[in-house]
Amino acid sequence: MAPSDDEQTQTEAIDAPYLLALARQKTVASRNALAEVIAGLFGKGADTLNDREFALMADILRRVLKEIEISVRRRIAAGFASRPDVPRDLLTFLANDEIDVAYPVLSQSPVLRDADLIEVIRNRTLEHQLAVAVRFEVSEAVSDELVNTGNETVITELLKNPDARISRATLGYLVEQSRRVGGYREPILSRRELPEDLAKRMVLWVSAALRKTIVDRFDLDPIEVDEMIEKAVLEPDSADADSETGATTAAERLADELSAAGRNDADLMISALQNGEVSLFVTLFARAARMREILVQRMLFEPGGEGLAIACKALGLAREDFSVIFLFSRKARPVSATVLRDEHQSVMALYDRMTAEVCRKVLNRWQRDHNYLKALLAVDFTESRGMEAALPTNSLDSA
């Protein structure tokens, strides 16, 4: 129903004393009326209010915002969030309010400056930080401050925001962090500003599916990528140094004794992991699979666990045994319980989907040309063309 001429005249004639008197009344009705008056006058826009009226309204709001109930502040914040003509100090007050009030302002307001947003990031809650991370525009300075929180949820939302600007230095830092935080990898690879050299660096620790994304997006030479990965895998470590000098490690000597006694089964491997004897597990697994230990080490701790699943399936390990081995292998990677649960469900689904025959073909390839990571690049875990989809025929022919 449209307001009458008398009501409209009354609204236009409202002055500061009337509004302040209305604000001081403690009834729900008076506060609702105050909200309606403020929304009505500001709803006209700055063009219909002269400078004095606009300043008067702003001053009234400054004096009463702290006194009105949250439901009223929420309505005012929603109305002001996207307006470019609202005084900055009013918006900074609302941006630091409870998150129900602050969210629309933090995520939408074009008036807030970087200094205002950084102050909120440093002093308010996780929910406030998330609201800033999803803004329609985020500067490099604000992105840096969000990354400095160290909160993985906030950083992931920032990476998913296509309107956020992230400096090369910060992106390089997040690429390195993606070794540890699997949730960063896919959104990083979706960033338009990701340079080729940083993408190449990620090839060393992302899953097989994301390796293929990197190769396709940057039109990389697969041979060059294979050589880079293989070079990284084959960098000598202390275990390799012992092998090259002909020395026998303690794990190898123990494995020799156990093998002589006819012991080299899944229970023994699991027992080694349970007791923290990772070197013994690697040696036992490498001998069972006839693979180099350096490749087993990488497979054991690789994000996703696809390679470990293929090798265990090829060796005929029971589903329950693989599950235990996978979970023990994740202890070396500091991931949250949620990430671990998701990874476990995903890799177990893969284990169920693959056939032992296909996995043995993959394992045979790793044994033959020692190019474990090249084989992983050829594995298709996303299509559902049956078990043979796990290893395309043409990749076998070219091995």
N, C-alpha and C positions, 0 to 999 in steps of 0.2 A: 504494500500500500504506500503510495507516494505521500511525503509529508505535506501538511497544510501550509498555507502561506504564513500563518502565525508561527508554526513550529520552525519553518525555515528562517523567518526573521529572528526568532529567539536564538537559534543556533548561531547565526551570523553575528548576533549581538553579544555572545558570551564573552566575558572578560576574565582576567586572571583571578580576582577574588572569588567569583562564582565557582570556577574550576577547583581552586584550592579548598573552598568550603565543601565542595562535592567530594573531593579526595579525602578530607578529614572524617567524613561520615564513615562509620564502621559497618554499615549494612552491605549485604551482597548487592542489593538493588542499586545503591549509590555508586559502588565500584563498577558495576556493569554499565551504569549510565556514563561514568567517566570514560570507560573504554570506548563506548559508542561515540561520544563526542570527539575524542581524540582521533579515532579511526575516520570519522566523518570529515573533520577539518583537514587532516593530512591527506585524506583520500582525494580531496580536490586538487592536490598537487601544489607545488611551490608557486606556480604561475598565477594562481588565483588568490594567493595570499601576498600582501605587501611585506616588505622586509620587517617592519615592526611586528606584524601579526605572526609571521613565521618565527621570529626570534622569541616572541612571547610564548608560543606553543612549545618551542624547544625548551625554554626555561621551565615551564610548568612540568614537562615530562621529566626533566632532570630531577626536580624536587619530589616527584611523586612515585617514580618507578620503584624505588626501594620499599614503598609503603603498600603497594597494591599486591594482590595475591597472584600466585604463579600462573593461574589460568588466564588472567588478564594480560600478564607480561607475555605469555605464550602467543596470545592473539595479536598483540602489538608487534612482536618480533616477526611473526609470519607475514604481517602486512608491510613491514619495513625492509624485509630481507633483500629484496631485489631492487629497491628504489635507490637511485643515485643522488637524491636530493635530501636525504636524511642526515642530520648532523653526525659527524664521525664519533663524537664522544658518547652520544646515545647508543650508537651501534656497538662501540667497544664495551659499554656497560652490559648490553644484552649478550654480547659474545662471551662474556665471562660469567654469565648467569648459569643456572642449572642447564643440563644438556638439552632438556626438552624445549627450553627457551632459546638456547644458544645455537642449536643445530642449523636452523634455516639461515641464520645470519652468517655463521661461519662458512657454510657451504655455498652461499649465494651472493653475499653482499659485495658489490664492486667498490664500496667506499673504504673498507678496511685496508690498511696498508701492511706491508711486510712486517713492520715493527709491531703492529697490533697482533698479527697472527703468531709471530714468534713468541710474544709475551704469553699468549694463550697456550701455545705448545709447551712452554717451560713450566707453567704454573697451574694448569688445569688438568683434567682427567684424561684417561685413555680415550673416552668417547669424544672429547673435544678435539684431540689429536686426529682421530679418524675423520671427524667432520672437516677438518682442514685438508686432510689428504685427498678427499674426493671433490674439492672445490672445482669450479669451472675453469679456474686458472691458478696455477701454483708456480711461483717464481723459483729460480735456482736456490736463492737464499733460504726460502721457506722449505724447499725440499731437503736442503742440507740439514736444517734444524729437525725435520721429521726423522731423517735417517739417524741423527745423533741421539734420538730417544732410545735406539737399540731395540725397539719393540717390533717383533717380526710381523705382527698383524698390521700395524700401522705402515710399515715399510712395504709390505705386500700390496696394500691398498694404493699406496703412492705409485708403485710400479705399474699397477693396473690402470691408472688414470692417464688417458692419452693426452690430456690437457696440462699435465704437469711437465715442467721443464727441469731436467736433471743434468747437472754438469758432467763433463767427461770424467773428472776426478772422482766424483761421487759414484758414477756408474761403474767405474773401474773397481772401486771399493766393494760395491755390491756384487760385482761379478766374482770377486775373490770370496765374499761371504757365501755365495751360492754353492761353494764346495760343501759347506756345512748345512745350509738351509735350503732344502730341496724346493720349498715353496717359492723361492725367488726365481728359479730357472726359467720357467715358461713365460712369466710376465716380462722378464728381462729380454728374452729373445723376441718378444712382441714389440719392444720399444723401437720406434722409428729411428732414433738417434744412435742406436747401438752400432759402434764401428766394427769393421770386419776383424780387426786384430783382437778386440775383446771377445767377439763371438768365437774366434778360433781357440782362444784360451779355454773357453767353456767346453769345447769338444772333449777335453781330457776327463771331465767328471760328470757330464750329463748322461741321461739314459739313451739307449739306442734310438728311440723315436725322436728325441730332441736333437741328436747328432744329425739325423737325416734332415731335420728342419734347418739346421745351420748350413748344411751343404747345399740344400736347395735354395734357401733365401739369398745366400751370398754367391751362388753359382761357383762354388769351390771345386777344385779338381780333387776328386775322391782319392787319387793316388797321393797327392800332396798331403791331404788330411790323414791318410793311413800312415804315411811316413812320419808325420809329426807325432801322431799318437804312439806309434811303435817306438819312436826315439824316446819319448817320455817314459814308456813302460819299461824299456830296456836300460834306463839309467842305472849304473851299477850301485848296489847298496852293499851293506856288510855281508849279507847272505850270499850274494853273487860273488863277492870278493873271495870268500872262503871256498866257494865252488871252483873258481878259476885257479886257485892255488893248489887245488887238490885236497884241501883240508876237509875233514868230515865233521859236521856239526853234531852237537849233542842230540838234536832232534833226529838227525839222520841215523845216528848210531842206535837210538832207541827204536826207531822205525825198523831198522834191520833186525833187531832182536825180536820185535813183535811179529814181523813178517816170517821169521824163521820158525816162530811158534805157531804160525798159521793164523795170526790175529791181524786183520786189516779191514774190519767191517764198520758199518755205520755206528754201532754202539761204541766202538773204540774212538771213532772220530768225535762223537758227541761228548764222550767222557773227557777227551782232550780239551775241548772248548769249555766244558763245565769247570775244569780245573785251571783254566787260564793258560793252558799250553797251546797257544795259537801256532807257534812254530811247528809243534808236533802235528797238529791238525793239518797244516799246510803241506807238510812232508807226506803224511799219510794220504791225503786227498790227491796230491800230485802224482803219487805212485799209482794209486787206484785208477786215475783218469789218464795217466801217461802224458801229463802236461808239465811244462816248466813251472817251478815254484813261484816265480815272479808273476806269472799269469794267474795262478791260483790266489795269490795275495791280493791282486787287483780285483779279481772276481769276488773275493770274500767281502770286500769292503765297498764295492761299487754301489752307487745309489741305484735303488730299484731292485737289484738282485736278480735281474733277468739271466745273466750269465751263470750264476750259481744254480738257478732253477734248471736251466738246460743241462748242465753237467750232472746234477744230482739225478735228474730224470733219466739221462743216458746211462748212468751207473746202476739204474734200477732201484734206487733208494725209495723206501716207502714214503708215502705222503707225510706221515707224522714225523718221520725222521728228518725230512727236508725242512718241515716247519720249525722244528727245534733248532736245526743248524742255522737257518735264516735268522731266527730271533736272537740267537747267541751272537751272530755276526754283527747285528745292529748295535750291540753294546758299545762298540768302538766308535759309533757315530752319535753325537749328542743331538738327538731329535726328540720332539715332544711325543707324549703318549698318543696324541691324535694322529700325528704324522706316521708313527710306527704302526698304528692300527690300520691306517689306509694303505701303507706300503705292504703290510702283511696280507691284507685281503686281496690286493692287486696281484701280488706275486703268487699267491696260492691259486687264484683263478687262472693265472697263466699256466701253473704247474698242472692243473686239472685239464686244461685245454690242449696241451701238447701231447703228442704220442712219443713213446720211448724211441720208436724207429727214427722219427724226424730228429730227435735230440741226439741220437747216436751219429747221424750224418753230420750234424753241426760239430759235435765233439771230434769226429774223425778229421774234419777240416782243421780244427785248432791243432790237433796232434800233427797233421801233415805239414802245414805251412807256417805254423806258429803265429799266424796273424789273427790273433783272437779278436782284436777290435775291428778289423776289417770284416770279419764274419758277423759281428754284432751289427755293423752298419747295414748288412744285407738282410737282417732279420726283420720281418714285418709283424709287429705285435698288435697292430690296430685293425687289420682286416679280418673278416670272419669267413674265409673261404675253405674252412676245414683245417685239419692239422697240418697239411702240407704248406699252408700259408706261412708257417713259422720259418720256412727256409725256401725261398724261391728257387726253382730248378736251375735257372740261368746262373745264379750265384754259385751253385755247386759245379756247374760245368766249367766256370771260369776259375775255379780254385786251383 
